[in-house]
Amino acid sequence: MSDDLNRYLSGGLTVAQLRAFLAGLPDDAPVVFTYQYGDHARTVVAQRVRDADEGRVVWSDYHGLPREVDDDEWYDDDGRLKDSVADGAAEVVIIS
């Protein structure tokens, strides 16, 4: 994993922390994620979460953030893991 990616992810929530938090909530509580909408009033909106899955991310210098790695980037034509991507990637939980 690259230094930039490691530094960025180390400041985030872990699965263990998420489990501990969720343990006290009812099973039927809806799940959303929030973000700033980008309007003049800086409104924070809530988007429903439809899916959670395992995935891989690599650092993107262009975005200054991690970006998801799709299977075409992850595996070669013979289905083998590409070392060049694996060395810089992190396995994460992706919520969408």
Secondary structure, DSSP 8 states (H G I E B T S, - for coil): --HHHHHHHHTS--HHHHHHHHTTS-TT---EEEEE--STT--EEEEE---EEEEEEEEETTTTEEEE--HHHHB-TTS-B-HHHHTT-EEEEEE-
